[in-house]
Every structure is written in C-alpha cells, then in structure tokens.
Amino acid sequence: MSEKYFDVCQRDFAWMLRAKAFIAVLPPDRSGEPIRTDGTCVELGWASALGKPIVIVRQLSDRHSHLVRGLPKIANVIEIDYRELKVSPSAIVNALEQAFKLSTRKMAESET
C-alpha cells in the first residue's frame, strides 16, 4: 500500500483530534439518493468515538444507512436538512450550538 494513503489518514485523524466539533455533509445526488462518502463516514466514526459534537447535514429521509440514522442515539449529533441550510445558512450555527449543549449535558450525565 502506498505511503500516501497512510499520510492522508494520519493527517485527517490529527485534524479530528484537534477539532472542537465535526460537521458532516452527506448530500443527495440528483435523484435524491445519498452520495456515497466513505471518508465522511470514517470521520463520523472518529468524531463519535472521540465524543465530539457533530452536526450532520443531510436529506432527512430513510434513504441513509441504519448507522447514519441511528448515530444520534449514541453520539452528540444534531441533524439538519440540507434544504433548511439553503434557506437559512445560520441554521448551521444553531445546530452547532445545540450539539455543544448536548455534548456538555452527556458529559455531565456520565460523571454522575
């Protein structure tokens, strides 16, 4: 395997370790089906395992995998519909604030 792959993975993981939060954009294609984004899904796994606040921007439908749809049950995830973001770009700021509050609340609960 090429060292390039290791370098990219190591670089991206280092970025994730330094990140305060993670925003994942899972766009649909023209037919409305989710575009396969392997890298973003790996990063979602890293972010959730590290306890990072996460915002997922996607089409809120049942077309995503069970793992994407179920992630809010086990991680600090706030989801917003990509169409809402088109209408109101500030929705991303609101979602980040909610994700940080959720993360803080879950940390406090785990300490008690």
C-alpha positions, 0 to 999 in steps of 0.5 A: 500500500502506498505511503500516501494513503497512510499520510492522508489518514494520519493527517485527517485523524490529527485534524479530528483530534484537534477539532472542537466539533465535526460537521458532516455533509452527506448530500443527495445526488440528483435523484435524491439518493445519498452520495456515497462518502466513505471518508465522511463516514470514517470521520463520523466514526472518529468524531463519535468515538472521540465524543465530539459534537457533530452536526450532520447535514443531510436529506432527512429521509430513510434513504441513509444507512441504519448507522447514519440514522441511528448515530444520534442515539449514541453520539452528540449529533444534531441533524439538519436538512440540507434544504433548511441550510439553503434557506437559512445558512445560520441554521448551521450555527444553531445546530452547532450550538445545540450539539455543544449543549448536548455534548456538555449535558452527556458529559455531565450525565456520565460523571454522575 
